[in-house]
Amino acid sequence: MLWDLRAAWPLSTIESHSDKVLCADWWKSGSVISGGADSKLCISSQIPLQ
């Protein structure tokens, strides 16, 4: 899950990983790049915001 820490509210769910998401950051053109405990680095281009 991607959280807005200032508002303490979830923004979206990242479903690219088979284990915990350990880090995420906004990347080019609104994409999100994330790294997980499954040893994968994923770029998600269409993250629906809640």
N, CA, C and O atoms as CSV, one atom per row, in Angstrom:
chain,resi,resn,atom,element,x,y,z
A,1,MET,N,N,0.837,-1.164,0.000
A,1,MET,CA,C,0.000,0.000,0.000
A,1,MET,C,C,0.890,1.238,0.000
A,1,MET,O,O,1.921,1.261,0.672
A,2,LEU,N,N,0.506,2.245,-0.733
A,2,LEU,CA,C,1.237,3.501,-0.824
A,2,LEU,C,C,0.512,4.524,0.040
A,2,LEU,O,O,-0.668,4.800,-0.173
A,3,TRP,N,N,1.226,5.088,1.021
A,3,TRP,CA,C,0.605,5.987,2.006
A,3,TRP,C,C,1.054,7.427,1.826
A,3,TRP,O,O,2.192,7.691,1.438
A,4,ASP,N,N,0.144,8.362,2.114
A,4,ASP,CA,C,0.482,9.773,2.278
A,4,ASP,C,C,0.763,9.955,3.762
A,4,ASP,O,O,-0.169,10.000,4.564
A,5,LEU,N,N,2.027,10.060,4.139
A,5,LEU,CA,C,2.392,10.125,5.552
A,5,LEU,C,C,1.934,11.411,6.221
A,5,LEU,O,O,1.705,11.426,7.431
A,6,ARG,N,N,1.798,12.489,5.461
A,6,ARG,CA,C,1.333,13.750,6.052
A,6,ARG,C,C,-0.113,13.647,6.495
A,6,ARG,O,O,-0.487,14.191,7.535
A,7,ALA,N,N,-0.922,12.960,5.721
A,7,ALA,CA,C,-2.347,12.837,6.034
A,7,ALA,C,C,-2.671,11.514,6.732
A,7,ALA,O,O,-3.801,11.308,7.174
A,8,ALA,N,N,-1.681,10.617,6.832
A,8,ALA,CA,C,-1.890,9.279,7.411
A,8,ALA,C,C,-3.058,8.574,6.732
A,8,ALA,O,O,-3.950,8.035,7.388
A,9,TRP,N,N,-3.029,8.595,5.390
A,9,TRP,CA,C,-4.122,8.034,4.601
A,9,TRP,C,C,-3.543,7.240,3.434
A,9,TRP,O,O,-2.593,7.698,2.799
A,10,PRO,N,N,-4.091,6.059,3.135
A,10,PRO,CA,C,-3.579,5.285,1.999
A,10,PRO,C,C,-3.938,5.938,0.662
A,10,PRO,O,O,-5.058,6.411,0.471
A,11,LEU,N,N,-2.971,5.957,-0.258
A,11,LEU,CA,C,-3.189,6.528,-1.590
A,11,LEU,C,C,-3.536,5.466,-2.623
A,11,LEU,O,O,-4.380,5.683,-3.492
A,12,SER,N,N,-2.883,4.322,-2.520
A,12,SER,CA,C,-3.057,3.287,-3.536
A,12,SER,C,C,-2.448,1.975,-3.057
A,12,SER,O,O,-1.760,1.932,-2.037
A,13,THR,N,N,-2.707,0.917,-3.800
A,13,THR,CA,C,-2.128,-0.392,-3.514
A,13,THR,C,C,-1.207,-0.788,-4.661
A,13,THR,O,O,-1.591,-0.713,-5.828
A,14,ILE,N,N,0.003,-1.208,-4.327
A,14,ILE,CA,C,0.961,-1.687,-5.321
A,14,ILE,C,C,0.875,-3.209,-5.320
A,14,ILE,O,O,1.185,-3.846,-4.313
A,15,GLU,N,N,0.459,-3.791,-6.432
A,15,GLU,CA,C,0.239,-5.235,-6.496
A,15,GLU,C,C,1.290,-5.964,-7.333
A,15,GLU,O,O,1.095,-7.128,-7.684
A,16,SER,N,N,2.394,-5.302,-7.656
A,16,SER,CA,C,3.423,-5.888,-8.522
A,16,SER,C,C,4.314,-6.888,-7.805
A,16,SER,O,O,4.985,-7.689,-8.457
A,17,HIS,N,N,4.334,-6.860,-6.481
A,17,HIS,CA,C,5.252,-7.693,-5.706
A,17,HIS,C,C,4.531,-8.891,-5.099
A,17,HIS,O,O,3.338,-8.831,-4.802
A,18,SER,N,N,5.278,-9.983,-4.921
A,18,SER,CA,C,4.714,-11.179,-4.290
A,18,SER,C,C,4.996,-11.216,-2.790
A,18,SER,O,O,4.574,-12.143,-2.098
A,19,ASP,N,N,5.715,-10.200,-2.286
A,19,ASP,CA,C,6.014,-10.082,-0.863
A,19,ASP,C,C,5.900,-8.604,-0.489
A,19,ASP,O,O,5.407,-7.810,-1.290
A,20,LYS,N,N,6.336,-8.225,0.685
A,20,LYS,CA,C,6.202,-6.853,1.172
A,20,LYS,C,C,6.917,-5.854,0.268
A,20,LYS,O,O,7.991,-6.145,-0.259
A,21,VAL,N,N,6.323,-4.682,0.092
A,21,VAL,CA,C,6.978,-3.557,-0.573
A,21,VAL,C,C,7.794,-2.840,0.493
A,21,VAL,O,O,7.251,-2.434,1.521
A,22,LEU,N,N,9.098,-2.680,0.257
A,22,LEU,CA,C,9.979,-2.079,1.250
A,22,LEU,C,C,10.233,-0.601,0.999
A,22,LEU,O,O,10.495,0.148,1.940
A,23,CYS,N,N,10.160,-0.168,-0.261
A,23,CYS,CA,C,10.364,1.245,-0.572
A,23,CYS,C,C,9.652,1.571,-1.880
A,23,CYS,O,O,9.462,0.710,-2.740
A,24,ALA,N,N,9.268,2.825,-2.003
A,24,ALA,CA,C,8.600,3.285,-3.229
A,24,ALA,C,C,8.845,4.775,-3.377
A,24,ALA,O,O,9.000,5.490,-2.387
A,25,ASP,N,N,8.878,5.240,-4.621
A,25,ASP,CA,C,9.069,6.663,-4.893
A,25,ASP,C,C,8.403,6.994,-6.219
A,25,ASP,O,O,8.291,6.140,-7.098
A,26,TRP,N,N,7.960,8.248,-6.355
A,26,TRP,CA,C,7.409,8.715,-7.628
A,26,TRP,C,C,8.541,8.769,-8.629
A,26,TRP,O,O,9.658,9.160,-8.291
A,27,TRP,N,N,8.259,8.379,-9.856
A,27,TRP,CA,C,9.255,8.356,-10.903
A,27,TRP,C,C,8.720,9.127,-12.090
A,27,TRP,O,O,7.755,9.876,-11.936
A,28,LYS,N,N,9.295,8.979,-13.248
A,28,LYS,CA,C,8.922,9.739,-14.441
A,28,LYS,C,C,7.424,9.698,-14.729
A,28,LYS,O,O,6.798,8.643,-14.630
A,29,SER,N,N,6.862,10.831,-15.079
A,29,SER,CA,C,5.479,10.963,-15.564
A,29,SER,C,C,4.433,10.307,-14.671
A,29,SER,O,O,3.479,9.709,-15.169
A,30,GLY,N,N,4.603,10.413,-13.369
A,30,GLY,CA,C,3.602,9.886,-12.454
A,30,GLY,C,C,3.694,8.403,-12.179
A,30,GLY,O,O,2.829,7.848,-11.501
A,31,SER,N,N,4.722,7.749,-12.687
A,31,SER,CA,C,4.918,6.327,-12.395
A,31,SER,C,C,5.484,6.171,-10.987
A,31,SER,O,O,6.002,7.126,-10.408
A,32,VAL,N,N,5.379,4.971,-10.447
A,32,VAL,CA,C,5.944,4.659,-9.140
A,32,VAL,C,C,6.955,3.537,-9.326
A,32,VAL,O,O,6.666,2.531,-9.974
A,33,ILE,N,N,8.141,3.714,-8.757
A,33,ILE,CA,C,9.155,2.663,-8.764
A,33,ILE,C,C,9.220,2.110,-7.344
A,33,ILE,O,O,9.238,2.871,-6.377
A,34,SER,N,N,9.254,0.787,-7.221
A,34,SER,CA,C,9.216,0.181,-5.890
A,34,SER,C,C,10.157,-1.013,-5.817
A,34,SER,O,O,10.417,-1.687,-6.814
A,35,GLY,N,N,10.658,-1.255,-4.618
A,35,GLY,CA,C,11.496,-2.412,-4.348
A,35,GLY,C,C,10.860,-3.224,-3.240
A,35,GLY,O,O,10.297,-2.666,-2.298
A,36,GLY,N,N,10.946,-4.538,-3.348
A,36,GLY,CA,C,10.265,-5.376,-2.370
A,36,GLY,C,C,11.128,-6.470,-1.784
A,36,GLY,O,O,12.251,-6.708,-2.229
A,37,ALA,N,N,10.582,-7.135,-0.774
A,37,ALA,CA,C,11.249,-8.253,-0.117
A,37,ALA,C,C,11.378,-9.457,-1.045
A,37,ALA,O,O,12.100,-10.405,-0.739
A,38,ASP,N,N,10.684,-9.421,-2.171
A,38,ASP,CA,C,10.797,-10.488,-3.170
A,38,ASP,C,C,11.991,-10.277,-4.102
A,38,ASP,O,O,12.143,-10.995,-5.091
A,39,SER,N,N,12.842,-9.287,-3.785
A,39,SER,CA,C,14.055,-8.953,-4.551
A,39,SER,C,C,13.755,-8.418,-5.938
A,39,SER,O,O,14.607,-8.502,-6.823
A,40,LYS,N,N,12.561,-7.867,-6.152
A,40,LYS,CA,C,12.199,-7.296,-7.451
A,40,LYS,C,C,12.155,-5.777,-7.362
A,40,LYS,O,O,11.802,-5.210,-6.328
A,41,LEU,N,N,12.516,-5.131,-8.458
A,41,LEU,CA,C,12.367,-3.699,-8.645
A,41,LEU,C,C,11.291,-3.526,-9.703
A,41,LEU,O,O,11.447,-4.011,-10.824
A,42,CYS,N,N,10.200,-2.842,-9.369
A,42,CYS,CA,C,9.057,-2.731,-10.280
A,42,CYS,C,C,8.766,-1.272,-10.596
A,42,CYS,O,O,8.880,-0.403,-9.732
A,43,ILE,N,N,8.390,-1.014,-11.836
A,43,ILE,CA,C,7.920,0.301,-12.256
A,43,ILE,C,C,6.457,0.143,-12.628
A,43,ILE,O,O,6.118,-0.605,-13.545
A,44,SER,N,N,5.600,0.843,-11.922
A,44,SER,CA,C,4.154,0.767,-12.149
A,44,SER,C,C,3.696,2.094,-12.726
A,44,SER,O,O,3.844,3.137,-12.089
A,45,SER,N,N,3.140,2.061,-13.928
A,45,SER,CA,C,2.787,3.306,-14.607
A,45,SER,C,C,1.350,3.737,-14.374
A,45,SER,O,O,1.033,4.916,-14.529
A,46,GLN,N,N,0.487,2.826,-14.013
A,46,GLN,CA,C,-0.911,3.200,-13.824
A,46,GLN,C,C,-1.364,2.813,-12.426
A,46,GLN,O,O,-2.050,1.809,-12.238
A,47,ILE,N,N,-0.971,3.622,-11.449
A,47,ILE,CA,C,-1.362,3.397,-10.061
A,47,ILE,C,C,-2.633,4.202,-9.807
A,47,ILE,O,O,-2.583,5.432,-9.801
A,48,PRO,N,N,-3.761,3.545,-9.599
A,48,PRO,CA,C,-4.993,4.297,-9.310
A,48,PRO,C,C,-4.952,4.872,-7.899
A,48,PRO,O,O,-4.779,4.130,-6.931
A,49,LEU,N,N,-5.108,6.180,-7.778
A,49,LEU,CA,C,-5.112,6.817,-6.464
A,49,LEU,C,C,-6.507,6.776,-5.879
A,49,LEU,O,O,-7.494,6.950,-6.593
A,50,GLN,N,N,-6.588,6.546,-4.581
A,50,GLN,CA,C,-7.884,6.478,-3.897
A,50,GLN,C,C,-8.330,7.850,-3.458
A,50,GLN,O,O,-9.399,7.991,-2.865
